[in-house]
Amino acid sequence: MMNINFIAMGKLKESYFREACAEYQKRLSAFARVTVREPEPQPLPQNPSMAQISAALEREAKDILACTGSGFNIALCVEGKHLSSERLAEKIQNLGNDGISTVNFIVGSSFGLAESLKEKCQMRMSMSEMTFPHSLARVILFEQVYRAFSIINNSKYHK
């Protein structure tokens, strides 16, 4: 059974987003061992400078890397590759076929991820050209990973 780690900066504040993620986590647990890690984002002033943002992202990168251990790291970022649900399923299946037992999906804070962290990831993925709030993006990511495993396992969920 594959290990799927969702590493996302900060806790979900809204109960409806937490409940949605918990539901997809429960469903996904039929196919994989799922872990959620939520390192605390670095505090920033109201109108941070680019230098302050960059320094905070570097500190967050260290916290995120401490959560990854080994495995295949996928950074979610705007410049990442767009994948259909079927292509994500194919990617996950190919990783398993290649002997990779752990996949880490990494979601940054509202300012994204440090470039140094993205360079350490084996893949960059974007969910859409649209912009989503981080909380909603996490729900969408959970759902798409669950859908990918449903496709891999020929479940009727994906139509």
N, CA and C atoms as a LAMMPS dump frame, in Angstrom:
ITEM: TIMESTEP
0
ITEM: NUMBER OF ATOMS
477
ITEM: BOX BOUNDS ff ff ff
-5.0000000000000000e+02 5.0000000000000000e+02
-5.0000000000000000e+02 5.0000000000000000e+02
-5.0000000000000000e+02 5.0000000000000000e+02
ITEM: ATOMS id mol type element x y z
1 1 1 N 0.854 -1.179 0
2 1 2 C 0 0 0
3 1 3 C 0.895 1.236 0
4 2 1 N 0.583 2.193 -0.844
5 2 2 C 1.36 3.414 -0.984
6 2 3 C 1.087 4.371 0.177
7 3 1 N 2.099 5.154 0.524
8 3 2 C 1.961 6.219 1.513
9 3 3 C 1.738 7.534 0.773
10 4 1 N 0.684 8.24 1.13
11 4 2 C 0.403 9.549 0.552
12 4 3 C 0.432 10.568 1.686
13 5 1 N 1.332 11.533 1.558
14 5 2 C 1.454 12.587 2.564
15 5 3 C 1.019 13.914 1.963
16 6 1 N 0.113 14.577 2.653
17 6 2 C -0.291 15.923 2.285
18 6 3 C 0.401 16.854 3.271
19 7 1 N 1.301 17.676 2.768
20 7 2 C 2.038 18.604 3.61
21 7 3 C 1.605 20 3.189
22 8 1 N 0.891 20.668 4.067
23 8 2 C 0.333 21.98 3.737
24 8 3 C 0.579 22.945 4.881
25 9 1 N 1.023 24.118 4.546
26 9 2 C 1.319 25.123 5.566
27 9 3 C 0.034 25.577 6.244
28 10 1 N -0.005 25.434 7.544
29 10 2 C -1.112 25.947 8.347
30 10 3 C -2.317 25.04 8.41
31 11 1 N -3.092 25.225 9.434
32 11 2 C -4.311 24.44 9.643
33 11 3 C -5.468 25.081 8.9
34 12 1 N -6.417 24.242 8.502
35 12 2 C -7.635 24.752 7.882
36 12 3 C -8.501 25.399 8.956
37 13 1 N -8.923 26.623 8.728
38 13 2 C -9.712 27.345 9.725
39 13 3 C -11.198 27.015 9.635
40 14 1 N -11.704 26.862 8.433
41 14 2 C -13.134 26.65 8.232
42 14 3 C -13.493 25.183 8.439
43 15 1 N -14.514 24.943 9.246
44 15 2 C -14.911 23.565 9.556
45 15 3 C -15.366 22.818 8.311
46 16 1 N -16.031 23.487 7.382
47 16 2 C -16.524 22.798 6.183
48 16 3 C -15.379 22.327 5.294
49 17 1 N -14.263 23.048 5.249
50 17 2 C -13.105 22.579 4.504
51 17 3 C -12.437 21.407 5.227
52 18 1 N -12.345 21.5 6.57
53 18 2 C -11.774 20.385 7.345
54 18 3 C -12.61 19.127 7.146
55 19 1 N -13.936 19.262 7.187
56 19 2 C -14.825 18.107 7.013
57 19 3 C -14.689 17.506 5.623
58 20 1 N -14.581 18.342 4.602
59 20 2 C -14.418 17.832 3.235
60 20 3 C -13.098 17.071 3.101
61 21 1 N -12.021 17.645 3.622
62 21 2 C -10.721 16.955 3.561
63 21 3 C -10.773 15.647 4.339
64 22 1 N -11.408 15.666 5.506
65 22 2 C -11.51 14.446 6.316
66 22 3 C -12.297 13.362 5.572
67 23 1 N -13.334 13.749 4.856
68 23 2 C -14.121 12.766 4.1
69 23 3 C -13.279 12.128 2.993
70 24 1 N -12.552 12.944 2.237
71 24 2 C -11.71 12.376 1.181
72 24 3 C -10.533 11.597 1.756
73 25 1 N -10.025 12.028 2.905
74 25 2 C -8.953 11.267 3.563
75 25 3 C -9.468 9.886 3.961
76 26 1 N -10.672 9.834 4.5
77 26 2 C -11.272 8.554 4.891
78 26 3 C -11.443 7.653 3.667
79 27 1 N -11.967 8.21 2.588
80 27 2 C -12.16 7.422 1.357
81 27 3 C -10.829 6.944 0.785
82 28 1 N -9.855 7.832 0.785
83 28 2 C -8.536 7.512 0.235
84 28 3 C -7.833 6.434 1.045
85 29 1 N -8.138 6.344 2.332
86 29 2 C -7.474 5.362 3.195
87 29 3 C -7.775 3.919 2.79
88 30 1 N -8.768 3.705 1.953
89 30 2 C -9.023 2.364 1.42
90 30 3 C -7.934 1.949 0.424
91 31 1 N -7.243 2.938 -0.148
92 31 2 C -6.247 2.677 -1.19
93 31 3 C -4.809 2.958 -0.758
94 32 1 N -4.634 3.806 0.251
95 32 2 C -3.287 4.245 0.639
96 32 3 C -3.272 4.624 2.112
97 33 1 N -2.061 4.647 2.68
98 33 2 C -1.886 5.176 4.03
99 33 3 C -1.718 6.692 3.882
100 34 1 N -2.596 7.423 4.514
101 34 2 C -2.64 8.879 4.328
102 34 3 C -2.207 9.596 5.607
103 35 1 N -1.332 10.571 5.428
104 35 2 C -0.891 11.41 6.532
105 35 3 C -1.047 12.87 6.118
106 36 1 N -1.499 13.684 7.048
107 36 2 C -1.595 15.125 6.829
108 36 3 C -0.661 15.8 7.822
109 37 1 N 0.197 16.635 7.309
110 37 2 C 1.102 17.411 8.163
111 37 3 C 0.876 18.885 7.854
112 38 1 N 0.787 19.687 8.912
113 38 2 C 0.468 21.102 8.755
114 38 3 C 1.442 21.978 9.54
115 39 1 N 2.649 22.165 9.009
116 39 2 C 3.584 23.051 9.7
117 39 3 C 3.01 24.466 9.778
118 40 1 N 3.415 25.187 10.796
119 40 2 C 2.926 26.555 10.984
120 40 3 C 3.607 27.507 10
121 41 1 N 2.813 28.349 9.318
122 41 2 C 3.425 29.366 8.45
123 41 3 C 4.201 30.39 9.287
124 42 1 N 5.199 30.956 8.695
125 42 2 C 5.987 31.983 9.38
126 42 3 C 5.176 33.276 9.466
127 43 1 N 5.181 33.927 10.62
128 43 2 C 4.434 35.185 10.742
129 43 3 C 5.089 36.281 9.9
130 44 1 N 4.242 37.077 9.284
131 44 2 C 4.71 38.206 8.483
132 44 3 C 3.907 39.451 8.856
133 45 1 N 4.503 40.639 8.681
134 45 2 C 3.751 41.859 8.943
135 45 3 C 2.638 42.052 7.905
136 46 1 N 1.788 43.035 8.131
137 46 2 C 0.638 43.292 7.255
138 46 3 C 1.05 43.485 5.796
139 47 1 N 2.046 44.288 5.535
140 47 2 C 2.521 44.544 4.17
141 47 3 C 4.003 44.172 4.08
142 48 1 N 4.3 42.883 3.974
143 48 2 C 5.698 42.453 4.006
144 48 3 C 6.46 42.849 2.74
145 49 1 N 7.746 43.077 2.922
146 49 2 C 8.617 43.347 1.779
147 49 3 C 8.948 42.028 1.098
148 50 1 N 9.477 42.098 -0.102
149 50 2 C 9.88 40.888 -0.812
150 50 3 C 10.963 40.132 -0.03
151 51 1 N 11.847 40.872 0.626
152 51 2 C 12.903 40.234 1.425
153 51 3 C 12.304 39.477 2.605
154 52 1 N 11.295 40.06 3.259
155 52 2 C 10.637 39.381 4.374
156 52 3 C 9.9 38.129 3.897
157 53 1 N 9.239 38.239 2.764
158 53 2 C 8.523 37.084 2.2
159 53 3 C 9.507 35.977 1.855
160 54 1 N 10.587 36.34 1.191
161 54 2 C 11.596 35.354 0.793
162 54 3 C 12.196 34.646 2.008
163 55 1 N 12.505 35.395 3.044
164 55 2 C 13.075 34.798 4.262
165 55 3 C 12.065 33.857 4.921
166 56 1 N 10.798 34.27 4.959
167 56 2 C 9.763 33.415 5.556
168 56 3 C 9.6 32.133 4.747
169 57 1 N 9.599 32.234 3.423
170 57 2 C 9.459 31.044 2.579
171 57 3 C 10.624 30.078 2.772
172 58 1 N 11.817 30.607 2.968
173 58 2 C 12.981 29.74 3.21
174 58 3 C 12.846 29.01 4.547
175 59 1 N 12.352 29.702 5.575
176 59 2 C 12.144 29.043 6.878
177 59 3 C 11.038 27.984 6.75
178 60 1 N 9.979 28.307 6.021
179 60 2 C 8.9 27.337 5.805
180 60 3 C 9.408 26.125 5.029
181 61 1 N 10.299 26.358 4.071
182 61 2 C 10.864 25.257 3.282
183 61 3 C 11.565 24.246 4.183
184 62 1 N 12.296 24.732 5.186
185 62 2 C 12.975 23.834 6.125
186 62 3 C 11.964 23.01 6.914
187 63 1 N 10.875 23.648 7.348
188 63 2 C 9.833 22.923 8.087
189 63 3 C 9.156 21.878 7.203
190 64 1 N 8.917 22.232 5.949
191 64 2 C 8.282 21.298 5.017
192 64 3 C 9.205 20.116 4.748
193 65 1 N 10.465 20.395 4.466
194 65 2 C 11.413 19.306 4.183
195 65 3 C 11.558 18.37 5.37
196 66 1 N 11.421 18.887 6.572
197 66 2 C 11.481 18.034 7.763
198 66 3 C 10.303 17.057 7.795
199 67 1 N 9.228 17.376 7.098
200 67 2 C 8.033 16.513 7.062
201 67 3 C 8.072 15.492 5.93
202 68 1 N 8.945 15.686 4.958
203 68 2 C 8.889 14.833 3.768
204 68 3 C 9.576 13.486 3.933
205 69 1 N 10.683 13.444 4.628
206 69 2 C 11.422 12.186 4.692
207 69 3 C 11.829 11.776 3.29
208 70 1 N 11.66 10.503 2.985
209 70 2 C 11.975 10.047 1.637
210 70 3 C 10.685 10.03 0.827
211 71 1 N 10.815 9.781 -0.422
212 71 2 C 9.647 9.703 -1.273
213 71 3 C 9.738 10.655 -2.446
214 72 1 N 8.683 10.677 -3.219
215 72 2 C 8.578 11.502 -4.413
216 72 3 C 7.837 12.773 -4.019
217 73 1 N 8.494 13.919 -4.177
218 73 2 C 7.924 15.188 -3.75
219 73 3 C 7.287 15.922 -4.925
220 74 1 N 6.022 16.302 -4.749
221 74 2 C 5.288 17.062 -5.763
222 74 3 C 4.92 18.409 -5.16
223 75 1 N 5.49 19.471 -5.714
224 75 2 C 5.191 20.829 -5.263
225 75 3 C 3.998 21.352 -6.045
226 76 1 N 2.998 21.851 -5.339
227 76 2 C 1.887 22.496 -6.016
228 76 3 C 2.221 23.968 -6.166
229 77 1 N 2.307 24.414 -7.408
230 77 2 C 2.685 25.797 -7.678
231 77 3 C 2.134 26.227 -9.033
232 78 1 N 1.987 27.519 -9.213
233 78 2 C 1.344 28.042 -10.418
234 78 3 C 2.088 27.689 -11.692
235 79 1 N 3.403 27.564 -11.62
236 79 2 C 4.17 27.258 -12.828
237 79 3 C 4.274 25.753 -13.101
238 80 1 N 3.592 24.969 -12.273
239 80 2 C 3.65 23.521 -12.422
240 80 3 C 2.88 23.022 -13.633
241 81 1 N 3.029 21.746 -13.864
242 81 2 C 2.393 21.072 -14.996
243 81 3 C 0.915 20.822 -14.695
244 82 1 N 0.076 21.048 -15.677
245 82 2 C -1.352 20.741 -15.55
246 82 3 C -1.563 19.288 -15.944
247 83 1 N -2.26 18.544 -15.114
248 83 2 C -2.548 17.14 -15.391
249 83 3 C -4.049 16.907 -15.342
250 84 1 N -4.535 16.076 -16.222
251 84 2 C -5.915 15.618 -16.098
252 84 3 C -5.972 14.61 -14.953
253 85 1 N -7.174 14.273 -14.534
254 85 2 C -7.319 13.262 -13.482
255 85 3 C -6.7 11.94 -13.918
256 86 1 N -6.892 11.595 -15.174
257 86 2 C -6.341 10.334 -15.688
258 86 3 C -4.818 10.357 -15.698
259 87 1 N -4.243 11.5 -16.056
260 87 2 C -2.773 11.601 -16.074
261 87 3 C -2.187 11.562 -14.66
262 88 1 N -2.888 12.154 -13.7
263 88 2 C -2.433 12.066 -12.313
264 88 3 C -2.479 10.616 -11.852
265 89 1 N -3.542 9.915 -12.192
266 89 2 C -3.641 8.493 -11.838
267 89 3 C -2.494 7.707 -12.467
268 90 1 N -2.228 7.987 -13.72
269 90 2 C -1.137 7.302 -14.422
270 90 3 C 0.204 7.593 -13.753
271 91 1 N 0.427 8.844 -13.357
272 91 2 C 1.682 9.218 -12.694
273 91 3 C 1.839 8.465 -11.373
274 92 1 N 0.783 8.45 -10.562
275 92 2 C 0.839 7.747 -9.276
276 92 3 C 1.069 6.262 -9.49
277 93 1 N 0.372 5.682 -10.452
278 93 2 C 0.544 4.255 -10.728
279 93 3 C 1.964 3.955 -11.197
280 94 1 N 2.501 4.796 -12.071
281 94 2 C 3.875 4.596 -12.548
282 94 3 C 4.889 4.723 -11.421
283 95 1 N 4.659 5.65 -10.498
284 95 2 C 5.564 5.771 -9.35
285 95 3 C 5.559 4.476 -8.539
286 96 1 N 4.37 3.939 -8.293
287 96 2 C 4.274 2.669 -7.573
288 96 3 C 4.969 1.546 -8.322
289 97 1 N 4.771 1.509 -9.637
290 97 2 C 5.419 0.476 -10.461
291 97 3 C 6.939 0.609 -10.44
292 98 1 N 7.419 1.832 -10.235
293 98 2 C 8.863 2.079 -10.17
294 98 3 C 9.432 1.846 -8.767
295 99 1 N 8.594 1.368 -7.853
296 99 2 C 9.056 1.045 -6.508
297 99 3 C 9.005 2.199 -5.525
298 100 1 N 8.389 3.296 -5.912
299 100 2 C 8.272 4.431 -4.996
300 100 3 C 7.048 4.199 -4.132
301 101 1 N 7.253 4.171 -2.821
302 101 2 C 6.155 3.839 -1.909
303 101 3 C 5.551 5.052 -1.213
304 102 1 N 6.198 6.218 -1.345
305 102 2 C 5.707 7.419 -0.677
306 102 3 C 5.663 8.585 -1.652
307 103 1 N 4.517 9.251 -1.67
308 103 2 C 4.358 10.466 -2.475
309 103 3 C 3.957 11.589 -1.528
310 104 1 N 4.699 12.693 -1.599
311 104 2 C 4.444 13.866 -0.77
312 104 3 C 3.887 14.982 -1.641
313 105 1 N 2.654 15.394 -1.38
314 105 2 C 2.058 16.54 -2.057
315 105 3 C 2.284 17.751 -1.159
316 106 1 N 2.931 18.784 -1.69
317 106 2 C 3.353 19.928 -0.881
318 106 3 C 2.61 21.189 -1.314
319 107 1 N 1.9 21.788 -0.364
320 107 2 C 1.16 23.027 -0.593
321 107 3 C 1.757 24.098 0.305
322 108 1 N 2.148 25.203 -0.278
323 108 2 C 2.779 26.268 0.491
324 108 3 C 1.78 27.176 1.177
325 109 1 N 2.31 28.231 1.74
326 109 2 C 1.465 29.243 2.388
327 109 3 C 0.896 30.166 1.313
328 110 1 N 0.261 31.254 1.725
329 110 2 C -0.381 32.146 0.762
330 110 3 C 0.629 32.8 -0.185
331 111 1 N 1.903 32.821 0.181
332 111 2 C 2.928 33.365 -0.712
333 111 3 C 3.618 32.268 -1.522
334 112 1 N 3.135 31.034 -1.41
335 112 2 C 3.681 29.945 -2.218
336 112 3 C 4.787 29.174 -1.528
337 113 1 N 5.729 28.727 -2.341
338 113 2 C 6.849 27.909 -1.874
339 113 3 C 8.163 28.554 -2.284
340 114 1 N 9.178 28.376 -1.468
341 114 2 C 10.516 28.873 -1.797
342 114 3 C 11.031 28.157 -3.04
343 115 1 N 11.726 28.884 -3.868
344 115 2 C 12.302 28.296 -5.086
345 115 3 C 13.25 27.152 -4.716
346 116 1 N 13.991 27.306 -3.627
347 116 2 C 14.924 26.255 -3.207
348 116 3 C 14.187 24.955 -2.896
349 117 1 N 12.978 25.05 -2.352
350 117 2 C 12.176 23.86 -2.066
351 117 3 C 11.665 23.247 -3.364
352 118 1 N 11.153 24.085 -4.264
353 118 2 C 10.64 23.574 -5.54
354 118 3 C 11.735 22.847 -6.319
355 119 1 N 12.965 23.328 -6.215
356 119 2 C 14.084 22.685 -6.904
357 119 3 C 14.383 21.299 -6.337
358 120 1 N 14.025 21.062 -5.071
359 120 2 C 14.265 19.762 -4.445
360 120 3 C 13.128 18.774 -4.734
361 121 1 N 12.059 19.257 -5.325
362 121 2 C 10.929 18.386 -5.655
363 121 3 C 11.15 17.747 -7.017
364 122 1 N 10.687 16.525 -7.164
365 122 2 C 10.842 15.82 -8.424
366 122 3 C 9.813 16.25 -9.458
367 123 1 N 8.76 16.95 -9.002
368 123 2 C 7.707 17.366 -9.923
369 123 3 C 7.034 18.622 -9.388
370 124 1 N 6.611 19.457 -10.32
371 124 2 C 5.805 20.634 -9.995
372 124 3 C 4.458 20.461 -10.682
373 125 1 N 3.394 20.657 -9.92
374 125 2 C 2.051 20.448 -10.458
375 125 3 C 1.194 21.672 -10.167
376 126 1 N 0.378 22.038 -11.141
377 126 2 C -0.6 23.11 -10.965
378 126 3 C -1.976 22.509 -11.174
379 127 1 N -2.914 22.872 -10.327
380 127 2 C -4.257 22.309 -10.451
381 127 3 C -5.083 23.023 -11.512
382 128 1 N -4.74 24.264 -11.804
383 128 2 C -5.553 25.029 -12.735
384 128 3 C -4.851 26.341 -13.05
385 129 1 N -5.26 26.966 -14.125
386 129 2 C -4.793 28.321 -14.394
387 129 3 C -5.541 29.32 -13.526
388 130 1 N -6.648 28.88 -12.929
389 130 2 C -7.404 29.739 -12.03
390 130 3 C -6.708 29.796 -10.673
391 131 1 N -7.035 30.816 -9.902
392 131 2 C -6.504 30.958 -8.553
393 131 3 C -7.579 30.533 -7.557
394 132 1 N -7.192 29.672 -6.623
395 132 2 C -8.11 29.203 -5.587
396 132 3 C -7.581 29.608 -4.216
397 133 1 N -8.478 29.829 -3.257
398 133 2 C -7.998 29.995 -1.883
399 133 3 C -7.287 28.713 -1.452
400 134 1 N -6.265 28.84 -0.607
401 134 2 C -5.496 27.671 -0.192
402 134 3 C -6.376 26.586 0.424
403 135 1 N -7.356 26.976 1.202
404 135 2 C -8.233 25.989 1.843
405 135 3 C -8.995 25.175 0.803
406 136 1 N -9.53 25.837 -0.197
407 136 2 C -10.268 25.138 -1.248
408 136 3 C -9.319 24.296 -2.095
409 137 1 N -8.134 24.798 -2.357
410 137 2 C -7.153 24.036 -3.131
411 137 3 C -6.822 22.714 -2.434
412 138 1 N -6.759 22.734 -1.118
413 138 2 C -6.478 21.499 -0.385
414 138 3 C -7.604 20.491 -0.56
415 139 1 N -8.848 20.961 -0.516
416 139 2 C -9.988 20.066 -0.738
417 139 3 C -9.917 19.481 -2.149
418 140 1 N -9.659 20.331 -3.126
419 140 2 C -9.572 19.872 -4.522
420 140 3 C -8.443 18.861 -4.673
421 141 1 N -7.31 19.123 -4.059
422 141 2 C -6.18 18.183 -4.132
423 141 3 C -6.563 16.835 -3.535
424 142 1 N -7.167 16.843 -2.346
425 142 2 C -7.615 15.589 -1.726
426 142 3 C -8.546 14.836 -2.661
427 143 1 N -9.52 15.548 -3.228
428 143 2 C -10.487 14.901 -4.11
429 143 3 C -9.801 14.32 -5.339
430 144 1 N -8.871 15.044 -5.923
431 144 2 C -8.21 14.569 -7.134
432 144 3 C -7.297 13.368 -6.858
433 145 1 N -6.645 13.345 -5.716
434 145 2 C -5.824 12.18 -5.369
435 145 3 C -6.733 10.976 -5.119
436 146 1 N -7.853 11.201 -4.444
437 146 2 C -8.823 10.111 -4.26
438 146 3 C -9.334 9.637 -5.621
439 147 1 N -9.648 10.566 -6.516
440 147 2 C -10.121 10.202 -7.856
441 147 3 C -9.053 9.404 -8.604
442 148 1 N -7.796 9.819 -8.467
443 148 2 C -6.705 9.103 -9.135
444 148 3 C -6.648 7.649 -8.671
445 149 1 N -6.754 7.427 -7.377
446 149 2 C -6.747 6.05 -6.869
447 149 3 C -8.004 5.296 -7.29
448 150 1 N -9.117 5.996 -7.415
449 150 2 C -10.338 5.358 -7.913
450 150 3 C -10.149 4.908 -9.351
451 151 1 N -9.476 5.72 -10.157
452 151 2 C -9.19 5.353 -11.549
453 151 3 C -8.264 4.152 -11.581
454 152 1 N -7.206 4.202 -10.8
455 152 2 C -6.232 3.102 -10.754
456 152 3 C -6.912 1.787 -10.385
457 153 1 N -7.881 1.857 -9.465
458 153 2 C -8.548 0.657 -8.959
459 153 3 C -9.88 0.363 -9.648
460 154 1 N -10.121 1.024 -10.783
461 154 2 C -11.332 0.793 -11.578
462 154 3 C -12.621 0.953 -10.768
463 155 1 N -12.625 1.917 -9.883
464 155 2 C -13.807 2.215 -9.081
465 155 3 C -14.81 2.979 -9.94
466 156 1 N -16.074 2.886 -9.588
467 156 2 C -17.105 3.596 -10.346
468 156 3 C -17.191 5.076 -9.973
469 157 1 N -16.388 5.547 -9.015
470 157 2 C -16.414 6.953 -8.628
471 157 3 C -16.096 7.854 -9.821
472 158 1 N -15.072 7.497 -10.591
473 158 2 C -14.672 8.316 -11.733
474 158 3 C -15.484 7.922 -12.958
475 159 1 N -16.182 8.878 -13.492
476 159 2 C -17.007 8.593 -14.674
477 159 3 C -16.543 9.388 -15.857
